[in-house]
Amino acid sequence: MSTKEVTKNRSKNIIFGILAGVIATMGITGITNISAQNMSATTPPPPATNDSSQTPGKANLTGTIDVDKAIADAFKSKVTVNIIDAITTAQNSVGPNSTVKEVELTEAHGYLVYKMKIIGEDMKKYKVLVDPGNGSILYQGEVTYSDYDHKKMGK
């Protein structure tokens, strides 16, 4: 693997780790009142120090730009569709009596998406991807047994 690929993968892992932390921080309770446009972090960064006593051989530095917060803020500025609206859109696309089993804000093919697993009224399982930027459905498909089989086999 080239240095460029390693750097790209490391950056992706950092971004999605931060995103997962933001989502976990939001929590499930009261999520209907949260929109990506009005979320804000209120915790100030700790004071700067260069005390190296905590980790031998390494300085403990605190700069002025918190990378985690900067990346989270960048995501928040782009996500204009809240999770409840995305769920409603996905359920309507599958059928009136469908049930959402899982939802996550994640990456798919290089784009941020709400990925959902939904059980339709017909008891079939569906995967639906909703664009968090405009609320449109990017993908909807039935999940079959062979899909699970290929996943287990690493194909």
C-alpha positions as CSV (number, residue, x, y, z in Angstrom):
1,M,0.0,0.0,0.0
2,S,1.4,3.4,-1.0
3,T,2.0,6.2,1.5
4,K,-0.8,8.2,-0.2
5,E,-3.3,5.3,0.3
6,V,-2.3,4.9,3.9
7,T,-2.8,8.6,4.5
8,K,-6.1,8.6,2.7
9,N,-7.3,5.6,4.8
10,R,-6.1,7.1,8.0
11,S,-7.9,10.4,7.3
12,K,-11.1,8.5,6.4
13,N,-10.9,6.5,9.7
14,I,-10.4,9.7,11.7
15,I,-13.3,11.4,10.0
16,F,-15.7,8.5,10.5
17,G,-14.5,7.9,14.0
18,I,-15.3,11.6,14.8
19,L,-18.7,11.3,13.0
20,A,-19.5,8.2,15.1
21,G,-18.7,10.1,18.2
22,V,-20.9,13.0,17.2
23,I,-23.8,10.7,16.5
24,A,-23.2,8.8,19.8
25,T,-23.2,12.1,21.6
26,M,-26.5,13.1,20.1
27,G,-28.0,9.9,21.5
28,I,-31.4,8.5,20.7
29,T,-33.3,10.3,23.4
30,G,-34.8,13.6,22.2
31,I,-33.4,13.1,18.7
32,T,-36.6,14.5,17.2
33,N,-35.7,17.9,18.5
34,I,-32.2,17.9,17.1
35,S,-31.4,19.2,13.7
36,A,-28.0,19.3,12.2
37,Q,-28.3,23.0,11.6
38,N,-28.6,24.0,15.3
39,M,-26.2,21.6,17.0
40,S,-23.3,23.3,18.7
41,A,-20.4,22.2,20.9
42,T,-20.0,24.2,24.1
43,T,-17.0,22.6,25.7
44,P,-14.0,24.9,25.5
45,P,-10.6,23.2,24.8
46,P,-8.3,22.7,27.8
47,P,-5.6,25.3,28.4
48,A,-2.4,25.0,26.4
49,T,0.6,23.3,28.0
50,N,3.9,21.8,27.0
51,D,4.3,19.7,30.2
52,S,6.1,16.5,29.1
53,S,5.9,14.8,32.4
54,Q,2.8,12.7,31.5
55,T,4.3,10.8,28.6
56,P,8.1,10.3,28.7
57,G,9.7,11.6,25.5
58,K,6.6,13.3,24.2
59,A,5.3,16.8,24.9
60,N,1.6,17.2,25.8
61,L,0.5,20.1,23.5
62,T,-2.8,21.7,23.1
63,G,-3.2,24.0,20.1
64,T,-5.9,26.5,19.1
65,I,-7.7,24.3,16.5
66,D,-9.4,21.1,17.8
67,V,-9.4,18.7,14.8
68,D,-12.3,16.6,16.2
69,K,-14.5,19.7,16.6
70,A,-13.5,21.2,13.3
71,I,-14.4,18.0,11.4
72,A,-17.7,17.6,13.3
73,D,-18.6,21.2,12.6
74,A,-17.8,20.7,8.9
75,F,-20.2,17.7,8.8
76,K,-22.9,19.5,10.7
77,S,-22.8,22.3,8.2
78,K,-23.5,19.9,5.3
79,V,-26.2,17.6,7.0
80,T,-29.4,19.5,6.4
81,V,-31.8,16.6,6.7
82,N,-32.4,15.3,10.3
83,I,-32.5,11.6,11.0
84,I,-36.3,11.6,11.7
85,D,-37.1,13.1,8.3
86,A,-34.7,10.6,6.6
87,I,-36.5,7.7,8.3
88,T,-39.9,9.0,7.3
89,T,-38.7,9.3,3.6
90,A,-37.3,5.8,3.7
91,Q,-40.3,4.2,5.3
92,N,-42.6,5.9,2.7
93,S,-40.5,4.5,-0.1
94,V,-40.7,1.0,1.2
95,G,-44.4,1.0,2.2
96,P,-46.9,2.5,4.6
97,N,-46.5,-0.1,7.3
98,S,-42.7,-0.6,7.1
99,T,-40.5,-0.8,10.2
100,V,-37.0,0.7,10.5
101,K,-34.7,-1.8,12.3
102,E,-31.3,0.1,12.0
103,V,-30.2,3.6,11.0
104,E,-26.7,5.0,10.8
105,L,-25.0,8.0,9.3
106,T,-22.1,6.5,7.5
107,E,-20.0,6.6,4.3
108,A,-21.0,4.8,1.1
109,H,-19.1,5.1,-2.1
110,G,-17.3,8.2,-0.9
111,Y,-20.5,10.0,0.2
112,L,-22.1,10.6,3.6
113,V,-25.5,8.8,3.8
114,Y,-28.2,7.6,6.2
115,K,-28.1,3.8,5.8
116,M,-31.2,2.0,6.9
117,K,-32.4,-1.5,7.2
118,I,-36.2,-1.7,6.9
119,I,-38.7,-4.5,7.2
120,G,-41.6,-4.0,4.7
121,E,-45.2,-4.9,5.2
122,D,-44.5,-7.9,3.1
123,M,-41.9,-9.0,5.7
124,K,-39.1,-8.6,3.2
125,K,-35.9,-6.8,4.3
126,Y,-34.8,-3.7,2.5
127,K,-31.7,-1.5,2.5
128,V,-32.3,2.2,1.9
129,L,-29.7,5.0,1.5
130,V,-30.9,8.6,2.0
131,D,-28.8,11.7,1.2
132,P,-28.4,13.7,4.4
133,G,-27.8,16.8,2.3
134,N,-31.1,16.9,0.4
135,G,-33.2,14.0,1.7
136,S,-33.4,12.1,-1.6
137,I,-33.3,8.4,-1.8
138,L,-30.0,7.3,-3.3
139,Y,-30.6,3.6,-3.2
140,Q,-33.4,1.1,-2.3
141,G,-33.1,-2.6,-2.7
142,E,-34.4,-5.8,-1.2
143,V,-31.9,-7.7,0.9
144,T,-31.8,-11.4,0.1
145,Y,-30.4,-14.4,1.7
146,S,-27.6,-14.5,-0.8
147,D,-26.6,-11.0,0.2
148,Y,-26.0,-12.2,3.7
149,D,-24.2,-15.3,2.4
150,H,-21.8,-13.2,0.4
151,K,-21.2,-11.0,3.4
152,K,-20.3,-13.9,5.5
153,M,-17.9,-15.3,2.9
154,G,-16.2,-11.9,2.5
155,K,-17.3,-11.5,-1.1
